[in-house]
């Protein structure tokens, strides 16, 4: 992972933290989804972003999201090292965890510039 891509992930997490501080849980989750798309090829990033999604799900009191994130934390930590992850997937429990999804244009640009 390049320094630029890691910085883009950090930016999305920082934006999520700002939304949390403003008690905008939905907005915070959207930024974590964007961080997930950017970081899912890295076991470390992928797992830590799902951990943050899990903590947010607890705060949201969403049983579906809590269970979804538990499954995704296990998958991110065990499958990502093997290169098994669905590209573009936003990482929330509202989408099947193995479903590839198209990249938003701005995130695709960041991924294109990672080298």
C-alpha positions in Angstrom: 0.0 0.0 0.0 1.3 3.4 -0.9 1.6 6.3 1.4 -0.9 8.3 -0.7 -3.5 5.5 -0.5 -2.9 5.2 3.3 -3.4 8.9 3.6 -6.7 8.7 1.6 -7.9 6.0 4.0 -6.8 8.2 7.0 -8.7 11.1 5.5 -11.9 9.1 5.3 -11.5 7.8 8.9 -10.9 11.4 10.1 -14.1 12.5 8.3 -16.0 9.6 9.9 -14.6 10.8 13.3 -15.8 14.3 12.6 -19.3 13.0 11.8 -19.3 10.9 15.0 -18.4 14.0 17.0 -21.4 15.7 15.4 -23.5 12.6 16.3 -24.1 12.0 12.6 -23.8 8.2 12.8 -25.1 7.6 9.2 -22.6 10.1 7.8 -19.8 8.5 9.8 -20.7 5.1 8.4 -20.6 6.4 4.8 -17.0 7.6 5.3 -16.1 4.2 6.8 -17.6 2.5 3.8 -15.4 4.7 1.6 -12.3 3.8 3.7 -13.3 0.2 3.3 -13.4 0.4 -0.5 -9.9 1.9 -0.5 -8.4 -0.4 2.2 -9.8 -3.8 1.5 -6.8 -5.2 -0.2 -4.7 -4.7 2.9 -5.4 -7.2 5.7 -4.5 -4.5 8.4 -6.7 -1.8 6.9 -9.5 -4.1 6.0 -9.8 -5.6 9.5 -9.4 -2.3 11.3 -12.0 -0.6 9.2 -14.5 -3.4 10.0 -13.6 -3.1 13.6 -14.5 0.6 13.4 -17.7 -0.3 11.6 -18.5 -2.8 14.4 -18.0 -0.1 17.1 -20.2 2.3 15.2 -22.8 -0.5 14.8 -22.8 -0.9 18.6 -23.4 2.9 19.0 -26.2 2.7 16.4 -27.7 -0.3 18.3 -28.1 -2.1 15.0 -28.2 -5.8 15.7 -28.0 -6.6 12.0 -25.0 -4.5 11.5 -23.3 -5.8 14.7 -23.6 -9.4 13.5 -22.7 -8.4 10.0 -19.5 -6.8 11.2 -18.5 -9.7 13.4 -18.7 -12.0 10.3 -16.8 -9.4 8.3 -14.0 -9.0 10.8 -13.5 -12.7 10.8 -13.5 -12.7 7.0 -11.3 -9.7 6.6 -8.6 -11.1 9.0 -8.6 -14.6 7.4 -9.5 -14.2 3.8 -7.8 -10.9 2.8 -4.3 -12.4 3.3 -5.3 -15.0 0.7 -6.5 -12.3 -1.7 -10.2 -13.2 -1.2 -12.3 -10.1 -1.0 -15.0 -8.6 -3.3 -13.6 -5.4 -4.9 -15.6 -2.3 -4.5 -17.8 -3.8 -1.7 -18.7 -1.1 0.8 -18.5 -3.5 3.8 -21.8 -2.9 5.4 -24.3 -5.5 6.4 -26.7 -4.1 3.8 -24.8 -5.8 1.0 -23.8 -9.5 0.7 -20.2 -9.7 1.9 -19.0 -11.5 -1.2 -20.6 -9.1 -3.7 -18.3 -7.1 -5.9 -19.5 -3.6 -6.5 -18.4 -0.8 -8.9 -16.0 1.7 -7.5 -17.2 5.3 -7.1 -15.3 7.4 -9.7 -13.4 9.5 -7.1 -12.3 6.3 -5.2 -11.3 4.6 -8.5 -9.1 7.6 -9.3 -7.4 7.3 -5.8 -6.9 3.5 -6.4 -5.5 4.2 -9.9 -2.9 6.6 -8.5 -1.7 4.2 -5.7 1.4 3.2 -7.6 
